[in-house]
């Protein structure tokens, strides 16, 4: 266990917070535009981050004096499995317009973020989310985050519904039990009466988390062998369903995934999860508790940069880690079952549900729901929800599924999208469908450069190069982040673009669509305007020398960085042009 005398500052803040209360309630009453530094750490556990608009740094007032930081909050809704109703989506849209900056972001953890909320409006926002039967509790902070599950609403078997139900059970089981959330956000300040449900009564306030909660954030996901659409290997704890006779017989348990890296600290690194055990459905929560308790008691609480569970497993080794989990579990764990993991789906376009209805997967660039000139995406989603009242699901690729659409409503849904300038699935390139980006500037305090705002232009350049090379139908992932923390999961992508410094990036290659292999550094400190051009020789080499059926990630992994760089350095412009011209020959 961690040395009590060597706790990090955040650990001390949590311990002294009276189970996440701190001085949040008192600070909500003052006129300051921001919470204090200690409170800034605590509010994460309640579901929001304090941010400031970095585009407005250095602004001056009428008197010529520099203004302070333009503070606001990002509030995140936690949606296990990404599912919500049409009414709940309309509520989120209304909230982003009433209190936020006017747009929503669908996250790669199947949640929803509203940015630009002023401190004085946070309570009203959280209350409204809870009134809509959703929550922000545990959406951020050193607890279990949103639990992912395949969002596809197939009704012809019970497998995905069973997985979703289990994801909800895990999420509910790992919620903080402190009544701080209900006291601060859901209680009438005049009468002191709790107006909405929230929190629990218990002699032991946090029987699982304890006084200091977990050493760091903890991520859980559930996948199918044939459809790892949630990128299960990037999670601290993953469950891969083993299906027999159209029912889930159990789950292979994976442990130790995580993307964050601190370049200045050589002891930090990304990792993909490793198989640990097999558990039956009735023992899933028992296994979850055993893993969480192991991380709770032995994760590093002195250095937050090495506090994720992947480092505990790396330092101990998987065998020692398994033995400790078995102590908490109460008996030996069964070995993982052999399974062929075949692929990934993005669920874009029309799909029969198996019950006479359909669902439609709508690609959304980097998850940003906004009305722009030529594309009124937010308006389109609002009208679909108002007129058709579908159920919805958010994907781990930041896109949206409209579910339970009657056959006669399909034309109406497409018409609404077209009328608002929203492209349908056949109009979206393959590379864009499989690309995601983190928010980065201007609101993320960790970003060192752009991501979401520049990704569309990078994609447009890549689309042109792929068409020229005749590779426009290739399926591979491209993921961009504004810093090395890896929120958009770049380190296991076919192509990862990671912000290194202002307008410069590290290019990673050789991951895989399945997500079970890390990429390697191909080139470092590449200017934004040169990213697409730097990839052209790799794509041309892939076109020329790939094996039959080989994916881009597998090709790069087979060749390695040295070979790829050698080709790029020795390939002339004429040769590249010739390779591109092959696609245009009759």
N, C-alpha and C positions, 0 to 999 in steps of 0.2 A: 504494500500500500504506500501511498505518497507520504513523504516526510512532512508532517504538520508544520514544521518550522520553515518550510521552503515553498509555501503555497504562492501561486501567482496572485497579482492584485485582483483579478476578476474573481478568483476563488474566495478571497476575503470579502469582497463585496457581496457575493451570493450568501456566504455564511452569516453575515451580519444584517441581511435584508429582511429578517423575520418572514421567511418563506416568500420571497419575491415582492414584498410590499415596499420596503425602503421608504423613501419620501415621495413616491409617485403621486399619491393623492394630494399631498400638500403642494407639490410643484404644479399640479394641474390648476391650482387656484391663483397662482401668481401671474403677472403680466409679462413675464420673460418669454421670448420667442422660442427658447430651447430648454431642454432638460439639462440638469447638471451632469458631469462626467460619470459619476457613479450610477445615477439613475439611467443614463444612456445605455449602460450594460444590462440593467434589469428589465427595461421595457421590451427588450428582444424576446424574452420569455412570454410576454403578453401578446406578441405577434406583430411588432413593428420596429423599424429602424429609424433612428434620427439621421437625417441627411441635410446637405445644403447644396444649392444650385451652383456648381463650380463654373458655369458659364458667366455667372454674375460676380465672380471674384474681382475685386478692384473697382467696383462701381462707386461713383461718388454722388453725393447729394447736391442739392441746389447751392449749398455753400462751398462746394468744392472739396469737402472733406470725404474721406473714404468711408463708405458704409460698411456695416458688419456683415457677417455671413447671412445669406438668405436661407434660413432654416425651414425645413418642412419634414414631414414624416412619410415613410412608405409603409402602408398597412397591408399585411398579407393574409388572405383567407386560406384556411387549411381545409382541403377537400380530399379525404381519403379516396384513392382510386380516381380522382378527378371528376366525380359525378356531381351534377347539380341540375336543378329544374330550370325551365324557361323563366319562371317567376324570380328565381334566385339570380339568374343572369341579368334580368332587367333591374333588379335591386342593385346589383354591382355597378351597372352602367349609370344608374341614377346617382349613386354615391360618388362615382368618379367625377361626375359633372357638378354635383352640389358642393363637394368638399375637396376634390382632388384637382389635378391639372387637366382633366377632361378625357383622358384615355386610360384604358386598362392594359395590363400586361399579363398574358397567360404564361406561366412559368414552366420550366422543364422538369418540375416536380409536381405538375398537375394542379397547381394552385393559381390564385389570382392576386395580383398586386395593384394597389392604387397608390400613385405617387403624388407628391405635392400637397399633402394634407397639413394644414397649419396646426400647431400644438393645441390651440383652443378648440379645434374641431375633432380631435382624435377620439374623445369619449363618445361623441355623437355617432361617429363612423363605426366604432366597435359595437356600440349598442345596436345600431341598425343591422349590422351583419349578424349579430346574435338573434335579433328579432326575426330575421329571415331564416332561422334554423341552421346557421353556419357558425363557425368560430374562427378566431385568430389565435386561440390559446395553443402554444407550442408550435406555431408556424415558424418561429425563429428561436434562438437561444440554445442553451446546453441541455437539450432534452431530445426526445424522439421527434423528428420533423414529420412532414406529411408522408404517409405511407402510400407507396405507388402500387398500382395494379393495372393490368391490361384494361384499357377503357372500352374496347370494342363490345357493343351490346348484342352479341350473338345469343339468340334465344333457343336455338335448336339443341343445345345441351346445357347442362347446369354448371359446367366447369368454370366459366368466367364469373358467373354469379357467386359460386362458392368462393372463388378467389377474392372477389370484391368484399363479400361478407367477412372473410378472414382479415382482410386489410383493415376494415372498420373495427373489428374486434381488437386487433393489435393496436390501432391508433387510440381507441378508447382506453385500453388497458394501460397504455404508456402516457396518458395525459397527466400533467401535474395535478395533485390532489389538494394543493393549497387553495383556500377560499379567497386568496388575494385577488384573483381575477374577477370573481363576482362582486367582491366588496368595492373594488375600485371602479369597475366599468358598468356594472349592472345593478347598482344600488341607487335609489333616489337620495340625492344629497341633502334634501330637506327633511325627509322623514326617517331616513336610515333603513327603510324597508327594501328588501331585495325584490326587484320587479321582474327579474328573469332568472331562469335556472342557471346554475354554474357553481363549480366547486363542490366539495363533499365534506361531510362531518366525519372525522376519524380521530381516534385517540392518538394514533401516530400520524402526524400530518402528512408526511411523505414516506410511506412504508417502502417504496421502491427507490426513489431518488435520494432520500436523505436531505440533510440541510444544505448541501452544496450541489445538488443535482449531478449532472454528468460532467466529466472533464471538458467535453467539447460537444458539438452537435453530433447527432446520431441519426443515420439515415437507413430506412428499411424499404425494400421493394419486393414484389412478387411477380414472377414471370412464368411463361410456358416454354418448354424446350423449343417448340417450333415458332415461337413469337416472343422474342426478348425486346419488345417495344419499349420497355421501361428502363433498359440499360442496367440490368440487375447487378452486374459485376462492379459497378461504381459505388455500390452502397456498403455501409458498414455491415449490414445484415441482409442477406437475400434468401428468398425461398423460390425454388424452381419446382413447379407442380409435376408430380408423377401421376399420369392419368391411366386408369385401367377401367375398361367397360364404361367409358363416358363419365366416370366419377374420379375425384381426386383421392388416390390411395395414400398420399402423403407428399412430403416435400423434401428435396435435397436442400440442405442448409449451407449457405455460402457466407463467409466472414472475411472482413478486412479490406473492402474496397474503399477508395477515397481519392479525390482528384487534387486537392490543394497542395501547392508547393511554395516554399519561400526560397527563391534563388540564392540569397545570401547565406542560407543555411544548408550546407551539403548533407545534413542528416534528415532532410525532408525530401519527399518524393511521392509521385502518384503510385497507386497500386490497384490491381484488380482483385476482386474477392476470390477466395479459394474454397473448394468443397470441404465441409467439416463433418456432416452427418446426414442421416435421413431420419425424419420424424413423421409420425402419423398426424392427421389433422387434430385429434384431441390432445396432442402433446405440443402443439405449436406455441401456445402461450407460455407453457412451462419452459420450452427451449428459449424463447425470447427473453424471459426473465433471467435465465441462467447466463446468457450472453451479456445482457445489460448489466447484471450485477458484477460480472467479471471486469467489464470496462469501468464500471463505477468505482470499484475498489482498487484497481491496479493501473488504470490509465494515468498518464502523466498529468499531474495538477500543478507542476512547477513551471512548465514551458508550454504555452498554448499552441505554439507552432508544431509541437510533437504530441499533442493531446488526443488526436484521433486514434481509434482502435487499431488501425493498420500498423501503427508504430509499436503498439504493445505486442501484436502478433509477430512483427519483424524482430523485435528484441528478444522475445521468448522462444520463438519457433512455434509452428502449428501444433506439435505434439504436446508441449507444455500448456499451451492455451486450451487445447481440447480437454486435457486432464483437469484443469481448473474449472472449465465449464461443466464437466461431468460432476464435480463436487457439488456445485450449486444445483445441478439438474437432479442429482440424487441417485444416479445409476449410469452405467456405461451407455454411450450413444451408439446407435447403429451406424454402420458405414454408409456413405452415400451410394445410391443405386446408379448403375451404369445407365446413361441416357444419351441418345444422339441429339445434339442441339443443332437444329437445322437452319434457323433463320430469324428474320425480323420483318415486321410489317409496319407501315406507317398509317394504314387504315384511311388513306385519302381516297375520295371518290365515293361512288355508290356501292353499297353492299346489302345483300339480302340478310335479314336478321334471323330468318328461320321460322318466323311466326306470321308470315304474310306482310310484314312491314319492312322498312328499309332504314339504313342509316347512311348519312352523307358525311364524309370527312373533308373539312375545309382547311386547306393550307393557309396559315397565317404567317407572314414573314416575321420571324424572330418573336412571335407571340404578341406583337403590338396591335391592339384593337383601337384604331383611331380613324377619324374622317380626314382624308386629304383630298386635294384637288385631283379629280379623276377616279378616286376610289373611296367611296363612303362606306368603309367596312363596318364601323360601329353602327351606323344607321341600318345597314343591311342585317346585322345580327339582331338588332332591336326589333326590326319588322318581322323577321322569321320567328322570333320568340313570341311576339304579340299575336301574329296571325295563325301560326301553326302549332304553337305551344309544345314543341318537342322537348324530350329530355335531352340533356347535353352531357358530354364528357370532354375533358381536356386531356390531350396526349402529352407524353414526355418529350415530344418534338414541338411543343408550344402551339399545336394546332387544335381544332375544335371539331367534335363530332356532334351532328344533329341526329338524334335517335328517335325511333318509333314513328317514322314518317310513313303515312299511308301511301299506297301506290299512286292514288289520284292527286296527292300533294307534291309529288316529285317535281312536276313542271312548275308549280307555283314557287317552290323553294328556289329553283334555278332562275326563275324570272326575277325574283327579288334580288338575287345576287347580281345578275346582269344589269338590272336597272340602276344599281348603285356602283357599277364599274368594278365589281369584284370578279376576278378571274376564276373560272371553274377548273377542275382538276386537269382536264386535257390541255389547258393553256399554261400550266406550270411546268417548268423544266424539271428533269429528274434530279439534277444537282441542287436546285433550289428546294425541292421537296425534302431533301435529306440534310439541309443546312439549318443550324441554329446559332444564335449569338446571345451573349449576356447583355444586361442593360448598360453597364459601364458608365461613361460620361453622359450627362453632366451630374448625375446624382450619386453614383456609387463612390464612397470615400476611398476605396481601395484601388480604383481604376487608375492606371498609368497612361492609358490612351483610349481611343475610341473602339467600339465594337458594334453594338446594334445600329448605330447611326450610319456606319460606313459599310456594313455587311451587304446591303442591297447593291451597292456599286461594285463591290468585289465579285458578287455573284453574277452581275451582268457581264463583267469581263470574262469570267470563267465560262459562262454560257456561250459566249462568242467563240472562245478558243476551243471548246469541246465540239461545237458544230463544225468548225473548220477542220478538226481532226477526225470527224466522224465518230465521236465518242459520246454524243449527246444522250444516248440511251443507257449509259453505264450507271449503275447504282453504287454510290459511295457517299460517306458522310464528310461534311465540311463543317467544322465548328470553330467559332471565334470567341475569344475572351479579351477583355481589356486589361487583364493582369494575370499573373501566374496562379491565382487561386482556383481557377479551373471550373467556375460555376456552370459553364456550358459543356463540360465534359470533353475537353479537347485532347486529352492525353491517351484516349483509346480510340480516337477517330481515324478514319483513313487519312484525312488531312486535318491537322489542328493548327490554328493560327492564334498564337498566344502573345498578348501585349508585353513588350519588353521595356520600352521607354516611349516617349512621345512620338506617335506616328511610325513606330517601328515594332516588328513582331518576330517571334521565333516560329519557324515552320516545322511542324512535326508530321512525320509520315509513317505508314506501316501499321496503323491500328486496323480494326476490322469492324464491319457492320454489326457483327454479333456482339462486339464489345468486350470480348474475353482476352484481348491482347493489348499491351501498351505500345504506343508509337515511339519512334526515336527522333532525335533532333536531326533534321536535314540541313537547314540553314538558320543562322542566328542573325538578329538585328537587321531584318529586311524592311526597307521603307514600304509604307502602305501602298504607294503607287506602283511598286514593283512586285507585289505579292503574286498577282495572276501571271505575270510574265515569268516569274521564278518557277512556276509550276508547269509551264508549257513544255520544257525539255523532259520532265518526268512523265507527263502525259504522252508525249511523242514516243518515248522509250517504251512505255507500257503498250502503246499501240503496235509497236514493231516487234517486241520480244515477249509478249505475254504468252503463257501457256493456255491451252484450250480451257475455257470456263474460269480462268483465274481472275480474281477481283483486283482492283487497284491496290487495296491495302495488302493483300497477299503477295502481289508482285513486288511492292516496295519492301516488304518484310523479307522476301527471298533474295532480293538484290542487295539490300543494305545501303547505308548512307554513302559509303566510299564509292561503290559502284555507280550509284545514281549521280553523285557529284562528278565523277569522272566522265560519264556520258554527257552531262550538261556542259562541262568545260570544253569538251572536244567536239561537240556537235555544232556544225556551222549553221549559219542562218539559212543557207541554201538547202542543207539536209532537213532542217526543220520545216522549211517551206515545202519541200518535196513530200515529207511525211504527211503534212496537212493536205497537200494536193491529192493524195491517194483517195481521199474520201469523195473527191469531185470527179474522178474518172468514171467513164461509163462501164 
